[in-house]
Amino acid sequence: MTAWHATAALARALVLGAVGLALAVVAGDPALVVLAAPFVVLGAVALAHRPATRPGVDVRLDHVALREGLGTTSRLTLTDAADVEYVARAAGRPPYVAVRPHDGQVGGLLSAGPPDVELAPLRWGRRLLGEEKVALYTRWAGFRCGPLARGGRPVRVLATTDAYDSRSEAPQPLGLVGAHRSRRAGTGTELADIRPFLAGDRLRRINWRVSLRTGDLHVVTARAEEDTGVLLVVDALGDHGVSTGVGGSASSMDLTVRAAAAIAEHHVRTGDRVALRVVGPGREQVGYGAGARHLRRIQDQLAAVRTGDLAEHDSGVLQLGVTGGAVVVVMSPVLADVVGTVVATLVRRGVAVLVVDTLPPDAEPAVAEGVDPRLAALAWRMRRVERSLVLDRLGALGCPVVAWRGPGTLDDVLRRLARRAQLPRVVSR
């Protein structure tokens, strides 16, 4: 409905007033005129304010991108609203979105300004916010325009990132300049050795204390400080567990996306090059890069992740494009065979790989209708046993597996990987 129509209140007032006056004339009873007079007056006043213009309605949001748990305001803009006195709004309630007021219904006089509706997405992803119906009323509630349906606006909801920080060095830094100590000598600040002076050494590197004690010039050598490449691999082959949004229980995809966002933000802040690969139907990917704009690209791709199985032609070993000196962080519940195959292949190639286990401890299978719950529970236990065997085999290959616990999860594992990288090893090609 986009035009003005008489309200039920106006119709009742006119009908009751006309019937009362007719009965007063037929029965000759003045009391009926007194009873019908208020309805006649209200109907006449409402008709006197019959609208002459058709208003325009527009709904806008204050933000186009939000973090989980943060809110925005849906604001109503009216044009040609000289005949409007009262505005009523009924907002939709999409999943994982909190609405204020709770029922999504609000109204008020236009003289005090159009009423606002506050929305707060509770889970990462693409959410449709601002879908609602709007009704406009004239003075004395004689005419109504609407309810007018207004479509929502897609909003990118970025995953929350905990205060993640790590002081561990990268296992195999191979870049230009950064904060990680390299195995080769350079112009860093970390002391490596003191050796005799050679042609080409900088004079400012001379250690005069050792030189005076030995009688020969000696210089101080230092380790180079380089950046590293961090490849984040996100397993989107399925979502296990129940998600109630930020602040509540988390599913495997919640833990995966939030862990990837936190790790990416930390490494970008320290100057490392970060890339993203999603193992899933969308196959989202972001190349290596650094800086705030690159971090925003990664966060946007994480918000657009879709879960589902891979296509048949993609079910083999995935090509992740791992570069030399990169650290691969795989975030997965490790319930798909393809993920274990990819990790084992990278480990055998000598790549530093770390698996972050994102399966919630209390995850239960989703039982389809018509399936025996006891049979589903037995299948789930068997799948958990197979998963534990895969984790044990990865550990035997030298790939550490750690459950995501928020800040500090990767510190100890990365330190062990860095110490292991200093040792000689045989790599199969």
Buried (B, 14 or more C-beta within 10 A) or exposed (E): EEEBEBBEBBEEBBEBBBEBBEBBEEEEEEEBBEBBBEBBEBBBEBBEBEBEEEBEBEBEBEBEBBBBBBBBBBBBEBEEBEBBBBBBBBBBEBEBBBBBEEEBBBEBEBEEEBBBBBBBBBBBBBBEBBBBBBBBBBBBBBBBBBBBEBEBBEBBBBBBBBEBEBEBBBBBBBBEEBBBBBBEEBEBEEEBEBBEBEEEBEEEBBBEEBBEEEEEBBBBBBBBBBBBBBBBBBBBBBBBBBBEBBEEEBBBBBBBBBBBBBBBBBBBEBBBBBBBBBBBBBBBEBEBBBEEEBBBBBBBBBBBBBBEBBEEEBEEEBEBEBBEBBBBBBBBBBBBEBBBBBBBBBBBEBBBBBBBBBBBEEBEBEBEEEEEEEEBEEEBEEEBEEBEEBBEEBEEEBBBBEEBEEBEBBEEBBBBBBEEBEEEEEEEE
